[in-house]
Structure formats: C-alpha cells, structure tokens
C-alpha cells in the first residue's frame, strides 16, 4: 500500500457513534484517508454496510470490533481486525455480549432516576439511532435534560467506573476475547494501553502475560497517547512481536473534539501498518 493515512479505531451508529457506517466511510473519503476500520463496541453489525460503501467509493474498509475484557484495576479493550462476523462461535459470542450490554442499560437508568433525574430508557433509545445503546448515549441524554453541561461531566459525575450510577458490565476473560477474534480469522489487539492503568514494567509484564494468551497486536498511535507513551508502546510491539496499530477512537458528534483520521489535530496513522496486519492475517489463515 502506498504511503498515506488511515484510521483503525472508529465507531458508528451500530454501537455508540453518531455516523452510520455509510456516512463514516464517506467521511473517511472526504478527509483523504486510505483506509478505515469499523470497530464498534461488542458488535459487527455495521460492517456489511461499511464494506459495501467502501467498495462503491474506492476506499478500503477493515472489518473489526472492540470487545471489553476483564482486567483487575484497569480497563482492557480488545480490537479485532479482519474478522469474519459470520463465523459460528464468533456470532454466538457477540450475541451474548450484546445481551449483556442491553441488560445493563436499564440498571443505569434506574440509578439515575433514583437520584431524581427524569430520564427514561425510551429517551436514550431515541438518542442512540441504532440497535446498541452505550453510556455515551446516556451521557448525551443527560446533557439534553440539563442534568450536566457536557458528556464528560456526565461520565465524571454519574457514568464513569467510579461514579454514582455506574453498573458493572459482563466482560470476557482476556484469553476468551482473543480466542473469539482469532477464531473468526482476526487479529486481537490491545486498545489504548494506558487505560489498563499500568505503566513501565507493570505494563510490560501484563503484555507478556497477554501475549501468552493470544494477544497479537498493540495500539501505538491513539488520540490520548503522549509521545513518550507512543514510543514505549512501540518498544513493546517490537519486543513481543506484536502488530502495531493506531486510530482516533472517533465517535462523531458524541465527542466532537476528536476528528476522523486526525484525533485532536496531530495524530497520523501511517497506511503501512495495514501491511503488517495483512501479513499476520495471511499467516493465521495458512497456519
């Protein structure tokens, strides 16, 4: 692939983004990206539409997903690239994850109502514009109701992991998440490593352990990574032979300060990273 820029971490209305899969692909073309990955939370429902749009518009679309996994003391999100969403075990596993997410939402709404906030599940469903509701949709609704001024305030006061209305969500064990993605022909990648709340040698030990369980890549380039973090994650990718990836975590108007392909203006993910993903996928398929 010729040099250029790509975005391997984006969300659509299939989960908690504000653009439909087609609109996301159109936006990727409009900003000059060479490729875009659709990595919705716990679902690949937006992938077929995005692939069709990519074929029509002449841009490569990478079928993907983002799965939450168990991790004590931090957050472990696993990106999956080049997945076959129709693979039997993968499809069954995603149905279970989507149901767990759906079961969580009414509990969050109930906690908010008990705090005197006049919010309903129907309001949040209308806000989502898709089948899958996430906390960003609840945050948007709280802004509309005047309960908070911004979505970030909604997370700080009510929806974050240490906040008043937080409800624990079912998560797969890391190895199970990796296996789900690998079994569908994909490459499992650690998203935004800083969110594990591990640094330095602690993060290195975690990566070593996860590598043994099937981790195949690490997200180096990311909107919130500092230059020092990016450099260290690059070192880890080389030490453990992990595919380096990158993306903005674009959600559209739900987080307007993050632009598709560019993050907050300085992020650039080189298109050559896709070549390594392709090589790994080929290696998996021929192994």
Beta strands, then each sheet from edge to edge (+ up, - down):
strand 1: 5-7
strand 2: 35-38
strand 3: 60-69
strand 4: 76-81
strand 5: 187-190
strand 6: 217-222
strand 7: 243-247
strand 8: 269-270
sheet 1: 7+ 6+ 5+ 4- 3+ 2+ 1+ 8-
end
